[in-house]
Structures are given as C-alpha cells and as structure tokens.
Amino acid sequence: QRIMIAMAVACRPRILIADEPTTALDVTVQAQIFDLIKSLASEIGCGVVFITHDLGAVAEMADRVAVMYGGQVMEESPVRELLADPRHPYTRYLLESITHEVDHRVEDIGVDFALRGCRFGHRCLSAHGECNQFPPLLEISPGRSASCFLQLEEPT
C-alpha cells in the first residue's frame, strides 16, 4: 500500500483518490497508512477522496463525508455533524449498526422504490408514497444535505 501511495503522489496530483486503502490491514498498519496519506497530501498540497466502508476510517480521515447507497448520495455533511446527528434513515441505520443500538429490523419492503425513486426506499421503515420519486439532495443547513423527502417534514 505504501508503494502504491508513493507512486500515486510521485506526479504531484491535485487530487488523490484512495479507494479502500486500508482494507485487510491490521490497525497498526492502518494508522500508518492514514498518517502517510495525510502527510503526503499536506506536503504536495492535494485533496484526498477517501473511499471506504469503514466508518472509523471516515472519522479519522475525513473533514466532509458523502454517504452513498446504490450509487446515490444519501447524505453529505461535515463528518462530525453527520456522526453526531445523521439525518438520512440509511445513515442512521448504518451508525446504529456500528454502535449496536439497532431497535428495529431493516427489511426489504418492495422493489418499486429502488427502481424509480429513492435507492433506499425499499428498505426504509419511514418510506411513504413520495419516496417512489427520485428525491433531490435537499439542504438541511449550510454545508449539509440529505436526499430524503423526510427532510421537508423535519425541523432543521
């Protein structure tokens, strides 16, 4: 991984795309890779797009995060705000699954939503008729957005 990262930054890119750079690495090596990416990005002045399924890595590496499901952005936010107050149902379920605070089962409730509207609608316990339309990315507050019609109903 270190060699691949060094090769990637050798040509001094403006953006470094790191796709699952710490998958299958032990925690010590993960921390070293995080430090390496941060220091190299700072040294050459490039941005980093960090793609991962590991929310611990997100908390460690990201300033901003886009949570995706089925190729659709569900929520986009500064990472600390998202971890403290997730607004999209998928983001909530995802974080609950990590903290083991799940008090409900997420089940497939039909494919109509996934085919026409919200990609998560077929598994969302809060889904309603409007969710079979494609939800726009709605601004929750400055710098925060969620692709969910429920945001129109909840106070910001």
Secondary structure, 3 states (H helix, E strand, C coil): CHHHHHHHHCCCCCEEEEECCCCCCCHHHHHHHHHHHHHHHHHHCCEEEEECCCHHHHHHHCCEEEEEECCEEEEEEEHHHHHHCCCCHHHHHHHHHHHCCCCCCCCCCCCHHHHHCCCCCCCCCCCCHHHHCCCCCEEEECCEEECCHHHHCCCC
